[in-house]
Amino acid sequence: MANKATVTKEWLLVDAENETLGRLASKLAILVRGKHKPTFTAHVDTGDHVVVINADKVRLSGAKMADKIYQRYSLYPGGQTREVAENLHRRKPTALVELHAVAGTEHKHSAQSPRPIDLNSIK
């Protein structure tokens, strides 16, 4: 059983080019939570640090790019904003892969020397 003192966190590098958004998100969730490790414990943060590159080249399946609607709300009256995925991707390419995604292959975490990981190896 893992505890806070025995957990080792790695830096992982994931290339999101030509990956489907939903499948990429579920595999990234496994890495961030640490469920790919044999020492996974639910109440301990055993997850790794994940750097996603080429997040602007992620794709959506089917007609979701034209049909999927993202909405946000500013908590002010009339503050609800809706935007189609295609427009959101054009305006802010990394917004579909949200948590600090990197548009190109250069990232600011090169000092941690993240290990590239193959997404097909994650179940």
C-alpha positions as CSV (number, residue, x, y, z in Angstrom):
1,M,0.0,0.0,0.0
2,A,1.4,3.4,-1.0
3,N,1.6,6.3,1.3
4,K,2.8,9.9,0.8
5,A,6.4,9.1,1.7
6,T,6.8,6.1,-0.7
7,V,5.2,7.6,-3.8
8,T,7.6,8.5,-6.7
9,K,6.2,10.8,-9.3
10,E,7.6,10.8,-12.9
11,W,7.3,13.3,-15.6
12,L,5.6,11.8,-18.7
13,L,5.5,13.3,-22.2
14,V,2.4,12.5,-24.3
15,D,2.1,13.4,-28.0
16,A,-1.5,14.2,-28.8
17,E,-1.1,14.5,-32.6
18,N,-3.9,12.6,-34.4
19,E,-5.4,11.3,-31.1
20,T,-9.2,11.3,-30.6
21,L,-10.1,13.7,-27.8
22,G,-12.2,11.4,-25.7
23,R,-9.8,8.5,-25.8
24,L,-6.9,10.8,-25.1
25,A,-8.7,12.3,-22.1
26,S,-9.4,8.9,-20.5
27,K,-5.8,7.7,-20.9
28,L,-4.5,11.0,-19.5
29,A,-6.8,10.6,-16.5
30,I,-5.4,7.1,-15.8
31,L,-1.8,8.6,-15.9
32,V,-2.7,11.6,-13.7
33,R,-4.5,9.5,-11.1
34,G,-1.7,6.8,-11.1
35,K,-4.0,3.9,-11.9
36,H,-1.4,2.5,-14.3
37,K,1.0,1.8,-11.3
38,P,0.8,-1.4,-9.3
39,T,1.1,0.7,-6.1
40,F,-2.2,2.6,-6.8
41,T,-4.0,3.5,-3.6
42,A,-7.3,5.5,-3.9
43,H,-6.7,7.9,-1.0
44,V,-3.1,8.7,-1.9
45,D,-1.9,10.8,-4.9
46,T,0.1,8.3,-6.8
47,G,-0.3,10.0,-10.2
48,D,2.5,11.3,-12.5
49,H,3.1,14.7,-14.0
50,V,1.9,14.7,-17.6
51,V,3.0,17.1,-20.3
52,V,0.9,17.0,-23.5
53,I,2.5,18.3,-26.7
54,N,0.8,18.9,-30.1
55,A,-2.5,19.5,-28.3
56,D,-3.6,21.7,-31.2
57,K,-3.6,18.6,-33.5
58,V,-6.1,16.6,-31.5
59,R,-9.2,15.5,-33.5
60,L,-12.8,14.8,-32.8
61,S,-14.7,11.8,-34.3
62,G,-17.6,12.1,-36.6
63,A,-19.2,15.5,-37.1
64,K,-18.5,16.6,-33.5
65,M,-16.2,19.4,-34.7
66,A,-19.2,21.2,-36.2
67,D,-21.9,19.9,-33.8
68,K,-20.3,19.8,-30.3
69,I,-21.1,23.0,-28.3
70,Y,-19.0,24.2,-25.4
71,Q,-20.6,26.6,-23.0
72,R,-19.3,28.6,-20.1
73,Y,-21.1,30.9,-17.6
74,S,-19.6,34.0,-16.0
75,L,-22.2,34.0,-13.1
76,Y,-23.6,37.4,-14.3
77,P,-27.1,37.7,-15.8
78,G,-26.9,37.0,-19.5
79,G,-23.3,35.8,-19.1
80,Q,-23.8,32.4,-20.7
81,T,-21.5,31.9,-23.8
82,R,-21.9,29.1,-26.3
83,E,-19.3,28.2,-28.9
84,V,-19.0,25.4,-31.4
85,A,-15.9,23.2,-31.1
86,E,-14.7,24.3,-34.5
87,N,-14.7,28.0,-33.6
88,L,-13.2,27.3,-30.2
89,H,-10.4,25.2,-31.8
90,R,-9.7,28.0,-34.3
91,R,-9.7,30.7,-31.6
92,K,-7.7,28.8,-29.0
93,P,-6.2,25.5,-30.3
94,T,-5.3,24.0,-27.0
95,A,-8.7,24.6,-25.3
96,L,-10.1,21.2,-26.2
97,V,-7.3,19.6,-24.1
98,E,-7.6,21.9,-21.2
99,L,-5.0,21.6,-18.4
100,H,-2.0,23.6,-19.5
101,A,-1.6,21.9,-22.9
102,V,1.3,22.8,-25.2
103,A,0.5,23.6,-28.9
104,G,3.9,22.5,-30.4
105,T,6.6,20.1,-29.5
106,E,8.5,22.6,-27.3
107,H,7.5,22.7,-23.7
108,K,8.9,24.4,-20.5
109,H,9.3,21.2,-18.6
110,S,12.4,20.0,-20.5
111,A,14.5,20.4,-17.3
112,Q,12.6,17.6,-15.7
113,S,13.4,15.4,-18.7
114,P,10.0,13.8,-19.1
115,R,9.9,10.3,-20.4
116,P,7.8,9.8,-23.7
117,I,5.0,7.3,-23.2
118,D,3.1,5.4,-25.8
119,L,-0.7,5.8,-25.3
120,N,-1.4,2.4,-26.8
121,S,0.4,0.7,-23.9
122,I,-2.2,2.0,-21.4
123,K,-5.3,-0.2,-21.0
